Every structure is written in structure tokens, then in C-alpha cells.
Amino acid sequence: LHTSRLVRFSPSESVNPIWFSRSLGVSFLCGIYLFSISRRIVQKISIIILTPLFLYPMFRSWSREPLLGMFGAILLFYLLQPSQPLSKKLKISIPVLIVGLLLLMQSATQITQRLETPLAHEWSTAFRLLAWFKGYQAFLSAPILEIGTGSFTMKVPFMLFKYPHNLFIEIAGENGIIGLSLILIFIYLIIR
């Protein structure tokens, strides 16, 4: 019996698929915003044509955090629009919520297995905790300027971690207090 396995896309060995997916996700969200404010049909058609170029590699990288973040941002974007009627908000937010839930269900067995496995037997979770600690140490070592965006690395047996699997620790470790403050202000402005 042959089973197909999803192969994670990465543009090169030196590019972290999570960073790649985040960049594409932000580009896609900018496209949605431009589509919503654009009055010209040519611009709207261009955005529709370019959308698969952003989404396909993002889905192929199968980085859950950027995918779920993008779907959550799309949902919030439309729910917070005061000029749109509730019926339009529901027509857009319900399909996005369904797609997000389907993505969660796709990885539900993997998440359940990780939660049920003792920490001592689950190397991925243990290494992630070490990555959090290393990101925190990087922040404490130089809290102002830090090491620069995308510079986090941690070598463990048989693997190189390029991402600490926690957005706030990553931003603090790579961009210092300035980068962390900027993202927290950005989140505050969106929520208020």
C-alpha cells in the first residue's frame, strides 16, 4: 500500500520555511487590504491573479503558525470593518473559520500525540523548550539591538533549529526590546 506524504517546501536550505510563509502571508494580507480599498478593476484583477503565487508556496511549506495567523487576521480584518453589514461579515468570516478549523483538524492527531507523550520521550517538545530558553538568553545578553531578524539558530543532535517556535521569544531574541515593543504596540492598536 502506497501512501502519499506531504513534502515540506522550502526555497533553499538556508531559508526557514516559517519565515518564508510569514512573508508570503503578510504579502497576501496586504493584497487583501489593497483589494478592499482599490477602485480600479485592473488592480483588483492583478491582485486576484497574483494571489495563488503567495498562497501555493505557503500551503506547501505547511507551516501551521503563519497559516493560522493569516486566516485569523483575515477573519479579524473583516469582523472589525465598521462600514460592512453584518450579513457580509458572516458570509466572509464563516468560510474562513471553517478553513481554519479544517487546518487544525489536519494536524489534530500530531498535536494530541505530543500532548499525551511524556516530555522525556518527546524530543521535539524538549528541543522547543530549549529553543525558548536560548531565545530568552539571547534577549538577556543584548536586550537593545540583539542578533537580527532571522538569525536565531540552535544546533541539537541531528537537527538545526532556525526558529524558537514562539513568536514573542523570537522577536525579543532577534530584535530586542525595540522590536518586541513595536509588535506589542501593533497588537494593542489592532485590538483596541
Residue pairs with C-beta under 8 A, 6 or more apart in sequence:
6 62
7 60
8 17
8 60
8 61
8 62
9 17
9 57
9 60
9 61
9 62
10 16
10 17
10 20
10 61
11 20
11 57
16 150
16 162
16 163
17 61
17 62
17 63
18 61
18 63
18 65
18 66
18 162
18 163
19 150
19 162
19 163
20 57
20 58
20 61
20 63
21 57
21 58
21 61
21 63
21 66
21 67
22 63
22 66
22 69
24 54
24 55
24 57
24 58
24 66
25 54
25 58
25 66
25 67
25 69
25 70
25 73
27 54
28 51
28 54
28 55
28 58
28 70
29 70
29 73
29 74
29 77
31 47
31 50
31 51
31 54
32 74
32 77
33 77
34 43
34 47
35 43
35 44
35 47
35 48
38 44
38 47
58 66
58 67
58 70
59 67
64 103
64 107
65 167
67 103
68 100
68 103
68 104
71 96
71 99
71 100
71 103
72 100
74 92
74 96
75 93
75 96
75 97
75 100
76 190
78 84
78 88
78 89
78 92
78 93
78 96
79 89
79 93
81 89
114 122
114 124
114 125
117 125
119 125
119 126
119 129
120 126
127 154
127 156
127 159
127 161
128 164
128 165
130 154
130 156
131 152
131 154
131 161
131 163
131 164
131 165
131 166
132 164
132 165
132 166
132 169
134 152
134 154
134 164
134 173
135 152
135 164
135 166
135 169
135 170
135 172
135 173
135 174
136 169
136 172
136 173
137 173
138 146
138 147
138 152
138 173
138 174
139 146
139 169
139 172
139 173
139 176
142 176
143 176
143 177
144 176
144 177
144 178
145 176
145 178
146 172
146 173
146 174
146 175
146 176
146 179
147 173
147 174
148 174
148 175
149 174
149 175
149 179
150 162
150 174
151 174
152 161
152 162
152 163
152 164
152 170
152 173
152 174
153 160
153 161
153 162
154 160
154 161
154 164
155 161
163 170
164 170
164 173
167 183
168 180
168 183
171 179
171 180
171 183
172 179
172 180
175 182
